[in-house]
Amino acid sequence: MTVAETKQFKSYAQQLALLKQRGMIVEDSSEAEYLLRQLNYYRLSGYWHPMRRFDAATGRSLDVFRLGASFELVYKLHLFDEQLRHAVSGELGRIELAIRALLGHELGAIDPFIHLKPSLLGASAHQALSKTRETRYEIWRKKYESALSASREDFVAHHKQKYGGRLPIWVAIEVVDWGSLSHLYGMAPGRARNPVANACGLRAPQLESWLKSLNILRNYSAHHARIFNRVFDIKPRLSNDPRLSVAKGHENRVFTQLTLIQYLHHELGLSAATVLPTLLTTYPQNEIVPFKRIGAPEGWEKSELWSVR
């Protein structure tokens, strides 16, 4: 079988005609073409994919839409997802700042320059992770130095002028991104990891897995990627806290990731945690792509972490 180099180019009108041919309802063709120009066919395809018919015999979705699939619903799902990404970015921002502050304080109590002294870090810092045999710390250090060099923050310039450029950990931690922050937490010695985890109501391995999971969610949100109806590769390690039972069983769905945010906002006292619950109630209700596709169980809104009082 010959493999085609690429799909054939289609104009906006042709794209829309193809959707109609496959059974999608398009009430306003001019508006639909306008949205295809603004948003891209393949971005929107993530929202109409669950509207396709499923062939149980082959286990594959067909290029035919289910009865009732409409371009209007596709756009509503896109708008909901856009609002969800914005809300997630804001809620995660508060968590990131809190973890930075907690970790910088605990590491600084051990040694102001612990991030420059790998011998003071935990055993995982010395693990080789790549074919070049670089250690986890060596890889982290390169990313840190790169971020430091690229930073234009006033506090970085101040430390360069007054202290020769060596930033103590409680300052340096403001330079790294979430990914480097989560790796630094993973490399931290137990006497720094444990107090931070305790503040979050978790054990250190659990918090480490949460930070990795939320970093993925943050990256999707920051790069305008779809988070609605997405299946995540990494599953966070949930504790036995009964409040988290609402998220168990669907750890690879976005509802669990959102529940982690709710939990940390409550535990760290970051907010009343009403932003996400309020937003989820605006989901465009429909029978083709029901709300449960995000991984939420029946009665989720009545659970302790999600109820708005």
Secondary structure as the mmCIF struct_conf table of DSSP 4:
data_model
#
loop_
_struct_conf.conf_type_id
_struct_conf.id
_struct_conf.beg_label_comp_id
_struct_conf.beg_label_asym_id
_struct_conf.beg_label_seq_id
_struct_conf.end_label_comp_id
_struct_conf.end_label_asym_id
_struct_conf.end_label_seq_id
HELX_LH_PP_P HELX_LH_PP_P1 THR A 2 ALA A 4
BEND BEND1 GLU A 5 THR A 6
HELX_LH_PP_P HELX_LH_PP_P2 LYS A 7 PHE A 9
HELX_RH_AL_P HELX_RH_AL_P1 TYR A 12 GLN A 21
TURN_TY1_P TURN_TY1_P1 ARG A 22 GLY A 23
STRN STRN1 ILE A 25 ILE A 25
BEND BEND2 GLU A 27 GLU A 27
HELX_RH_AL_P HELX_RH_AL_P2 SER A 29 LEU A 39
HELX_RH_AL_P HELX_RH_AL_P3 TYR A 41 TRP A 48
HELX_RH_3T_P HELX_RH_3T_P1 HIS A 49 MET A 51
STRN STRN2 ARG A 52 ASP A 55
TURN_TY1_P TURN_TY1_P2 ALA A 56 GLY A 59
STRN STRN3 ARG A 60 PHE A 65
HELX_LH_PP_P HELX_LH_PP_P3 ARG A 66 ARG A 66
TURN_TY1_P TURN_TY1_P3 LEU A 67 GLY A 68
STRN STRN4 SER A 70 SER A 70
HELX_RH_AL_P HELX_RH_AL_P4 PHE A 71 ILE A 110
TURN_TY1_P TURN_TY1_P4 PRO A 112 PHE A 113
HELX_RH_3T_P HELX_RH_3T_P2 ILE A 114 LEU A 116
HELX_RH_3T_P HELX_RH_3T_P3 PRO A 118 LEU A 120
BEND BEND3 LEU A 121 LEU A 121
HELX_RH_3T_P HELX_RH_3T_P4 ALA A 123 HIS A 126
STRN STRN5 ALA A 128 ALA A 128
BEND BEND4 SER A 130 SER A 130
TURN_TY1_P TURN_TY1_P5 LYS A 131 THR A 132
STRN STRN6 THR A 135 THR A 135
HELX_RH_AL_P HELX_RH_AL_P5 ARG A 136 ALA A 150
HELX_RH_AL_P HELX_RH_AL_P6 ASP A 154 TYR A 163
TURN_TY1_P TURN_TY1_P6 GLY A 164 GLY A 165
HELX_LH_PP_P HELX_LH_PP_P4 ARG A 166 PRO A 168
HELX_RH_AL_P HELX_RH_AL_P7 ILE A 169 ALA A 172
TURN_TY1_P TURN_TY1_P7 ILE A 173 VAL A 175
BEND BEND5 VAL A 176 VAL A 176
HELX_RH_AL_P HELX_RH_AL_P8 TRP A 178 MET A 187
BEND BEND6 ALA A 188 ALA A 188
HELX_RH_AL_P HELX_RH_AL_P9 GLY A 190 ALA A 199
TURN_TY1_P TURN_TY1_P8 CYS A 200 GLY A 201
BEND BEND7 LEU A 202 LEU A 202
HELX_RH_AL_P HELX_RH_AL_P10 ALA A 204 ALA A 222
TURN_TY1_P TURN_TY1_P9 HIS A 223 HIS A 224
TURN_TY1_P TURN_TY1_P10 PHE A 228 ASN A 229
HELX_LH_PP_P HELX_LH_PP_P5 ARG A 230 ARG A 230
STRN STRN7 VAL A 231 VAL A 231
HELX_LH_PP_P HELX_LH_PP_P6 PHE A 232 PHE A 232
BEND BEND8 ASP A 233 ILE A 234
HELX_LH_PP_P HELX_LH_PP_P7 LYS A 235 PRO A 236
BEND BEND9 ASN A 240 ASN A 240
HELX_RH_3T_P HELX_RH_3T_P5 PRO A 242 ALA A 247
TURN_TY1_P TURN_TY1_P11 LYS A 248 GLY A 249
TURN_TY1_P TURN_TY1_P12 GLU A 251 ASN A 252
STRN STRN8 ARG A 253 ARG A 253
HELX_RH_AL_P HELX_RH_AL_P11 VAL A 254 LEU A 268
TURN_TY1_P TURN_TY1_P13 GLY A 269 GLY A 269
HELX_RH_AL_P HELX_RH_AL_P12 VAL A 275 LEU A 280
TURN_TY1_P TURN_TY1_P14 THR A 281 THR A 282
BEND BEND10 TYR A 283 TYR A 283
BEND BEND11 GLU A 287 VAL A 289
HELX_RH_3T_P HELX_RH_3T_P6 PHE A 291 ILE A 294
BEND BEND12 GLY A 295 GLY A 295
HELX_LH_PP_P HELX_LH_PP_P8 ALA A 296 PRO A 297
TURN_TY1_P TURN_TY1_P15 GLU A 298 GLY A 299
HELX_RH_3T_P HELX_RH_3T_P7 TRP A 300 LYS A 302
BEND BEND13 SER A 303 SER A 303
TURN_TY1_P TURN_TY1_P16 GLU A 304 TRP A 306
#
